[in-house]
């Protein structure tokens, strides 16, 4: 600590700025690899699980159309509708 205390102010700023830059670089590297591993783990959700959800939505829309057609037949009073 006494070595840092005896340095001129400009040198202190240069040393601390360099230290902060190195820490930012290390944090950026850590964040990059962490987010990359999270993206790799979540890739199977998008590739395997999401298409099944899309098929379920298609099935739901088809069932809604069938229900609407059944309701139209029930509500219609003329023989031409059936």
C-alpha positions in Angstrom: 0.0 0.0 0.0 2.9 2.4 0.7 4.2 1.9 -2.9 0.8 3.0 -4.3 0.8 5.9 -1.8 4.1 7.3 -3.0 3.1 7.2 -6.8 2.2 10.5 -8.5 -1.5 11.2 -9.1 -1.3 10.7 -12.9 0.4 7.3 -12.4 -2.3 6.3 -9.9 -5.0 7.2 -12.5 -3.2 5.2 -15.2 -2.8 2.2 -12.9 -6.4 2.2 -11.7 -7.7 2.8 -15.2 -5.7 -0.2 -16.5 -6.9 -2.3 -13.7 -10.6 -1.4 -14.4 -10.0 -2.1 -18.1 -8.6 -5.5 -17.3 -11.5 -6.3 -15.0 -14.0 -5.3 -17.7 -12.2 -7.5 -20.2 -12.4 -10.4 -17.8 -16.0 -9.8 -17.0 -16.9 -9.6 -20.7 -15.1 -12.9 -21.4 -16.9 -14.6 -18.5 -20.3 -13.2 -19.7 -19.7 -14.3 -23.2 -18.9 -17.9 -22.3 -21.7 -18.0 -19.7 -24.3 -16.7 -22.2 -23.0 -19.1 -24.9 -23.4 -22.1 -22.6 -27.0 -20.9 -21.7 -27.8 -20.6 -25.4 -26.5 -24.1 -26.0 -28.6 -25.5 -23.2 -31.7 -23.7 -24.4 -31.3 -24.7 -28.0 -33.0 -28.0 -27.5 -36.1 -26.1 -26.1 -36.4 -24.2 -29.4 -35.6 -27.2 -31.6 -37.4 -30.0 -29.8 -40.1 -28.6 -27.6 -41.4 -25.6 -29.5 -42.5 -27.4 -32.7 -44.8 -29.6 -30.5 -46.3 -26.4 -29.0 -46.9 -25.2 -32.6 -48.6 -28.5 -33.4 -50.8 -28.1 -30.3 -51.8 -24.6 -31.4 -52.8 -26.0 -34.9 -54.9 -28.7 -33.2 -56.5 -26.2 -31.0 -57.5 -24.0 -34.0 -58.9 -27.0 -35.8 -61.0 -28.0 -32.8 -62.3 -24.4 -32.5 -63.4 -24.5 -36.1 -65.2 -27.8 -35.6 -66.9 -26.3 -32.5 -68.0 -23.2 -34.4 -69.4 -25.4 -37.2 -71.3 -27.5 -34.7 -72.7 -24.3 -33.0 -73.7 -22.9 -36.4 -75.7 -26.1 -37.1 -77.4 -26.0 -33.6 -78.3 -22.3 -33.9 -79.5 -22.5 -37.5 -83.3 -23.0 -37.7 -83.7 -23.5 -41.5 -83.3 -26.9 -43.2 -81.0 -25.3 -45.8 -78.2 -24.8 -43.1 -78.0 -28.4 -42.2 
